Amino acid sequence: MNRMHFSLPLVKKPGFWFFLAALALALAGCASPLNCSPNCAGVNLSGKNLQGSNLQGVIFSQANLSRVNLDGANLREADLRGANLQSASLNNANLTGAVLTGADLRKAHLIGATLDGTDLGAADLTEASLTSVSLTNVNMVGTILKDARLIGVTLDGTNLNGIDLRGANLTGASLFQSSLEGSKLKGARMRGADLSGAMLNGASMTNADLRGSTMIQATLSGADLFQATLSGVDLTLCTLNGAVLTDADLSGSRLTSADIRNAYLRGAWINGAVLIGADLENAVFADFQDEKFYPAMIGGVNLLQANLKNTYLAGVTLSGCNLTDTNLSEAVLTDTVQTGGQTRTLEASFPGSTLP
């Protein structure tokens, strides 16, 4: 009996085997690598390597994902509510539509991550890294970003009211027309940031570094800018009504047509600033406390057509300033104070200035 032998043809082309390998990897990526998927709620996955995994729509609520490697993972519409993601790596991960309300993301890395439509409400991102991430369409109500690294992030038009950004690094960030009313920005680094049209009413910005930033038409009524650095900042048409600028550095800043009424500027450094057409009515530029005098430093300032009505300038030296057409009506230029049981007279002086 003749026996017939069958054999598969030998494929010698290396491209064929490369294709099969790529196909196998692609098929493997279509499924979740987790046995618990799609419901991994409360599961302990601490320290696991899930880099590049497809975890779309998986439920991770209350799960322990601390120190997990999720770089490049697909987490679209995943449920991560209340999950522990401390020190997790989510660089370049896709979190579109994911829910992370109340999640613990302290010291997590999300550099280059996609967060379109992500819910980060009440999430804790203390010391987290989100460099160059877009957070424009993200819910961040109640989010904590204390000491977070947010260099170059985009937060245009985002609601950040009351948010905790103390000590955060927002260098070069874009916060165009964002709302930060009542937010905590103490010690925040915001050099070169764009805050044009931003709402910062009542914000706490003590010791914040805003050098070189743009704040055109920003609103900072009642904001606390004690010892803040605003040198070289463009504050054209901004509102600083009732703001506290004690010991703030405004040197070289542009405050053209700004509303600075009722502001407190004791000890502020304003040398070289441009205040053309600014409204400074009722502003206080000096104070005498604990037998020490604290005047604002005003040298080389352009106050052309500025309104200084009823401002307190007693004891302040305005050297080399342009006061052409400046309104000084009812301004307090002389005052007497009691110190060491003696009466001391304080008088404003204008050496080298162009008077109205």
C-alpha positions in Angstrom: 0.0 0.0 0.0 1.3 3.4 -0.9 1.4 5.8 1.9 0.9 9.4 1.2 2.9 11.9 3.2 1.7 15.5 3.7 3.9 18.3 5.1 3.5 22.1 5.4 5.6 24.1 3.0 8.6 25.5 4.7 8.4 29.3 4.7 11.8 30.7 4.6 10.9 34.4 4.4 11.6 36.1 7.7 8.9 38.6 7.1 6.3 35.9 7.4 7.4 34.9 10.9 7.6 38.6 12.0 4.0 39.0 10.8 2.9 36.0 12.9 4.7 37.3 16.0 3.2 40.8 15.6 -0.3 39.3 15.1 0.1 37.2 18.3 1.1 40.3 20.3 -1.8 42.2 18.9 -4.3 39.5 19.8 -2.8 39.2 23.2 -3.3 42.9 23.7 -7.0 42.7 23.0 -7.7 41.0 26.2 -7.0 42.0 29.8 -4.1 40.2 31.4 -5.9 40.0 34.7 -7.9 37.0 35.9 -10.3 39.3 37.8 -11.2 41.4 34.7 -13.6 43.0 34.1 -14.4 43.4 37.8 -11.3 43.9 39.9 -12.9 46.0 42.6 -10.9 45.8 45.9 -8.3 43.5 44.4 -4.7 43.8 45.6 -2.4 44.3 42.5 0.3 46.2 44.3 3.6 46.3 42.4 2.4 44.4 39.3 3.7 45.2 35.9 0.8 46.0 33.6 2.7 48.1 31.1 0.8 48.5 27.8 -2.1 46.4 29.0 -5.6 46.8 27.6 -7.8 47.6 30.7 -10.5 49.5 29.0 -13.7 49.7 31.1 -12.2 47.5 33.9 -13.5 48.1 37.4 -10.7 48.9 39.9 -12.8 50.8 42.5 -11.1 50.5 46.0 -8.3 48.3 44.4 -4.7 48.5 45.6 -2.7 49.6 42.6 0.2 51.1 44.5 3.5 51.1 42.7 1.9 49.4 39.7 3.5 50.0 36.3 0.7 51.1 34.0 2.8 53.0 31.5 1.1 53.1 28.1 -1.9 51.2 29.4 -5.4 51.6 27.9 -7.6 52.6 30.8 -10.3 54.3 28.8 -13.5 54.6 30.9 -12.0 52.5 33.7 -13.5 52.8 37.1 -10.8 53.8 39.6 -12.9 55.4 42.3 -11.2 55.3 45.6 -8.3 53.2 44.2 -4.9 53.3 45.8 -2.5 54.4 43.1 0.3 55.7 45.3 3.6 55.9 43.4 2.0 54.2 40.4 3.4 54.9 37.0 0.9 55.9 34.4 3.2 57.7 32.0 1.5 57.9 28.5 -1.5 55.9 29.7 -4.9 56.6 28.1 -7.3 57.6 30.9 -10.0 59.1 28.6 -13.3 59.1 30.4 -11.9 57.2 33.4 -13.3 57.9 36.8 -10.8 58.5 39.6 -12.9 60.3 42.1 -11.4 60.1 45.6 -8.5 58.1 44.2 -5.1 58.2 46.0 -2.5 59.3 43.4 0.1 60.6 45.8 3.6 60.6 44.1 2.1 59.0 41.0 3.6 59.7 37.6 1.2 60.7 34.8 3.7 62.3 32.4 2.2 62.5 28.9 -1.0 60.7 30.0 -4.3 61.4 28.1 -6.9 62.7 30.5 -9.7 63.9 28.2 -13.0 63.8 30.1 -11.3 62.2 33.2 -13.0 62.7 36.6 -10.4 63.6 39.2 -12.8 65.0 41.7 -11.5 64.9 45.3 -8.5 62.8 44.1 -5.3 63.3 46.0 -2.4 64.1 43.7 0.1 65.4 46.3 3.6 65.3 44.8 2.3 63.7 41.6 4.0 64.4 38.3 1.8 65.6 35.4 4.3 67.4 33.2 2.9 68.5 29.8 -0.5 67.0 30.4 -3.7 68.5 29.2 -6.3 68.9 31.9 -8.7 71.1 30.0 -11.7 68.8 30.0 -11.2 67.3 33.5 -13.3 67.5 36.6 -11.0 68.7 39.4 -13.5 69.9 42.0 -11.9 69.3 45.4 -8.7 67.8 43.9 -5.5 68.1 45.9 -2.4 69.0 44.0 -0.1 70.1 46.8 3.6 70.0 45.8 2.5 68.5 42.4 4.8 68.8 39.4 2.6 70.5 36.7 5.2 72.0 34.4 3.7 73.0 31.1 0.2 71.6 31.8 -2.9 73.0 30.1 -5.7 74.0 32.4 -7.5 76.5 30.1 -11.0 77.3 31.3 -10.8 74.7 34.1 -12.8 75.0 37.3 -10.2 75.0 40.0 -12.1 76.9 42.7 -10.8 76.1 46.2 -8.2 73.7 44.9 -5.1 73.0 46.9 -2.0 73.9 44.8 0.3 74.8 47.7 4.0 74.4 46.6 3.0 73.1 43.2 5.3 73.7 40.2 3.2 75.3 37.5 6.1 76.8 35.5 5.0 77.5 31.9 1.5 76.3 32.6 -1.5 77.6 30.7 -4.4 78.6 32.9 -6.1 80.9 30.4 -9.6 82.0 31.7 -9.4 79.3 34.4 -11.3 79.8 37.7 -9.1 79.6 40.8 -11.3 81.5 43.2 -10.5 80.8 46.9 -7.7 78.4 45.8 -4.6 77.8 47.8 -1.4 78.7 45.9 0.9 79.5 48.8 4.5 79.0 47.6 3.4 77.9 44.2 5.9 78.3 41.3 4.2 79.8 38.3 7.0 81.4 36.4 6.1 82.1 32.8 2.5 80.8 33.3 -0.4 82.2 31.3 -3.2 83.4 33.7 -4.8 85.8 31.3 -8.5 86.3 32.2 -8.1 83.9 35.1 -10.4 84.4 38.2 -8.4 84.4 41.4 -10.7 86.3 43.7 -9.9 85.5 47.3 -7.0 83.2 46.4 -4.2 82.7 48.9 -1.0 83.3 47.0 1.5 84.2 49.7 5.1 83.7 48.6 4.0 82.6 45.2 6.5 83.0 42.4 4.9 84.5 39.3 7.9 86.0 37.6 7.5 86.6 33.9 3.9 85.3 33.8 1.0 86.9 31.9 -2.0 88.0 33.8 -3.8 90.3 31.4 -7.4 91.0 32.6 -7.0 88.5 35.5 -9.2 89.2 38.5 -7.6 89.0 41.9 -10.0 91.0 44.1 -9.2 90.3 47.8 -6.4 87.9 46.9 -3.6 87.5 49.4 -0.2 88.2 47.7 1.9 88.7 50.7 5.6 88.5 49.7 4.6 87.2 46.3 7.0 87.7 43.4 5.4 89.5 40.5 8.4 91.1 38.9 8.0 91.5 35.1 4.4 90.3 35.2 2.0 91.7 32.7 -1.0 92.7 34.8 -2.6 95.0 32.2 -6.3 95.7 32.9 -6.2 93.3 35.8 -8.3 93.7 39.0 -6.6 93.8 42.3 -9.3 95.6 44.3 -8.7 95.1 48.0 -5.8 92.7 47.3 -3.0 92.3 50.0 0.4 93.1 48.4 2.4 93.5 51.5 6.1 93.1 50.8 5.2 91.9 47.3 7.8 92.4 44.5 6.1 94.2 41.6 9.3 95.6 40.1 9.1 96.1 36.3 5.6 94.8 36.2 3.0 96.3 33.8 -0.2 97.5 35.5 -1.6 99.7 32.7 -5.3 100.6 33.4 -5.3 98.1 36.3 -7.9 98.4 39.1 -5.9 98.5 42.3 -8.4 100.3 44.5 -8.3 99.7 48.3 -5.1 97.5 47.9 -2.6 97.2 50.7 0.9 97.8 49.4 2.9 98.3 52.6 6.6 97.5 51.9 5.8 96.5 48.3 8.7 96.9 45.8 7.2 98.8 42.8 10.4 100.2 41.2 10.2 100.5 37.4 6.6 99.4 37.2 4.2 100.9 34.6 0.9 102.1 36.1 -0.4 104.3 33.3 -4.0 105.1 33.8 -4.2 102.7 36.8 -6.9 103.3 39.5 -5.3 103.3 42.9 -8.0 105.1 44.9 -7.8 104.4 48.6 -4.7 102.3 48.3 -2.3 102.2 51.2 1.5 102.5 50.4 2.9 102.6 53.9 2.2 101.7 57.5 3.6 102.3 60.9 3.5 99.2 63.2 5.3 98.2 66.3 7.2 101.5 66.1 8.6 100.6 62.7 7.8 102.3 59.4 7.1 100.2 56.3 6.9 102.2 53.1 6.5 100.9 49.6 9.6 101.3 47.3 8.5 103.5 44.4 11.2 104.5 42.0 11.1 105.2 38.3 7.4 104.3 38.1 5.2 105.6 35.3 2.0 106.9 36.9 0.8 108.9 33.9 -2.9 109.7 34.3 -3.1 107.3 37.3 -5.7 107.9 39.9 -4.2 108.3 43.4 -7.2 109.9 45.0 -7.3 109.4 48.8 -4.2 107.1 48.8 -1.9 106.9 51.8 1.5 108.1 50.8 2.8 109.7 54.0 6.5 109.0 54.4 6.8 107.4 51.0 9.6 108.5 48.5 8.5 108.6 44.9 11.8 109.1 43.1 12.1 109.7 39.4 8.5 108.9 38.8 6.2 110.2 36.0 3.2 111.9 37.7 2.0 113.8 34.7 -1.8 114.3 34.9 -1.9 112.1 38.0 -4.8 112.6 40.3 -3.5 113.2 43.9 -6.6 114.9 45.2 -7.3 114.0 48.9 -4.1 111.9 49.0 -2.5 111.7 52.5 0.9 113.1 51.9 1.7 114.1 55.5 0.9 112.3 58.8 2.0 112.3 62.4 2.6 109.1 64.4 3.6 108.4 68.0 6.8 106.5 68.6 8.8 106.1 71.8 6.6 108.7 73.5 7.5 111.3 70.8 5.6 112.6 67.8 7.0 111.9 64.4 6.0 113.6 61.2 5.9 111.6 58.0 6.0 113.3 54.6 5.8 112.1 51.1 8.7 113.2 48.8 9.1 113.3 45.1 12.8 113.8 44.2 13.4 113.8 40.5 9.7 113.2 39.7 7.6 114.9 37.1 4.7 116.3 39.2 1.1 116.8 38.0 
